[in-house]
Amino acid sequence: TPADGELPYSEGVFIGYRAWDRAGATPTYPFGHGLGYTDWTYESIEVTGTTTATVRLRNTGTRPGREVVQLYLAPTTPDADRPARRLAGFATVEAAPGETAETTVELPRRAFETWDEATDSWAYAKGSYEVAAGRSIADRRVSATIEA
């Protein structure tokens, strides 16, 4: 509610799925939730440097299908000013029943940056990160740890 003609913006980066995640709340449909007609098993994730992740998955259902592979990036050291995890990239794969699919997802530099109010610019946040791949923010299946 505006007060004296001003509407305070106090949420910072904690809006949408980041706010739900921070509060530990369970929404009816988590961010990235989708439906399909087949099942998928995520087999592996390999991260090259800090720029790409290769995810291998198998269609374990009885129908051909399409899957949106989502990558979430999480600093391994919690920081109250940053989201616990954020969507860093995504890609789609298609496979027939029993087939394996592999996709490479780019990790942009911006995924590792935070806004620095002192310098009015983006700042690269070095450190250890978990890169997790899955179907949604609540359904992460495989992960790897990297140093940025």
N, C-alpha and C positions, 0 to 999 in steps of 0.2 A: 504494500500500500504506500503510495507516495506521501511524503511528509514535507511540507513547505515547498512543494513543486519539484521535489527530487525523489527519485526511486533508487535506494541503495542497491548495489550489486555486490552482495556478500558471499555468493556461492563460490566465486573464483572458478577453478577448473572442475569443481565437483557438481556437475549438472548431468542429467540423464543417467546413463549406465554407470558412470563414475560415482554418482551420489548413492545409487543403490548398492554398489559394491562397497563403498566406504561405510555405509550404515549397517552392512551385513544383512540387508533385507533381501527377500526372495520375491522378485516380481513374478507375475503369472507367466509372462514370456520374457526370458532374459534377452539382453542385447545379442543380436546375431542369430536368434532362434529361427529356424526354418523347418519346413516339413518336406519329406520326400517319400518315395515309394520303395526304397530299398535301405539296406543297412550297410554301414561302413566300419571297417576296422583300420585305425591309424597304426601303421607299423613302425615308422621311424621318422626322425627329424635330424637333419645335419645342417649345421650353420657354418658358412664360410666367412671367416672374419666377422665383421659386423654389418655386412651388406646383403647377404642372401641366405635364405633358408630353403632347403629342399625337403619336402614332405612326401612320404610314400604311404599310400593307403590302398586298401583292397575292398572291392564291392563284395560283401559277404551275404547279400540278399539274393532274392530270386528274380529280380527284374533289373534291366539296365537303369542307370541313374546318373545324376549329376550332383556334385557336392561342392559347397563353397568352403574352402579351407581357409580358416581365419587364424592369423598370427597375433598373439597378445604379448606385449613386452612388459616385464615387471622388474623394477629394481629389487635386488635381493636384500638391500638394507632399507627398511621402511623409512619414509619421510612424510611427516604430517602435511607438508605443503604440496605433495605430489600424489596423483592417483596410485592405487596399489598396482594397477595394470591398465594398459591402454591398447586399443586396436592399432597395430603397426602395419598391417597389410593383409591382403587376401587374394585368392585366386580360385578359379573353378576347375574341376576335373570331371571327366565323364568316363564311365567304364561299364562293361557288360557284367553279368553275374560271374563271380570268380576271378575277374580280371584285376590286375594291379594297375594303379595310376600313380604318376609322380608329377609334382609341380614345384616350380621354383618361385618363391615369393621374395620380392625385393624389400629390404629393410631400409627405408629412407633415413638420412641423417637426422631429419626433423623428429623422428621417433625417439631419439636420444637427447633432445633439447628441451629446455624449459625456458620460460620467459623470465628475464632478469629485469626487474623494475628499476634497479639502480642504474643500469646502462641503457635501458629502453631497447633491448635487443634479445635475440635468442642466444642461449648459452648451452654449449655441449656439456652434458652431465656424465662425466667419466664414472666408471664403476662396474660392478658385476650385475648382470641382468639375466633373468630367466626368459627364454623365448619359448612360448607354448603354442601348439597348434591344436585346433579342435573345431567343433561345430558351432560353439557360441562361447560367450564369456564364462558361462557356468558349466560348460562341457568341454574342457580342455583335455586332450588325450595323450599327447607326447610333448616332451620338453627337453630343452638343453640349456646349459648355463654358458654365458659368454662374458668376456671382459671388453668393455668399450673404452 
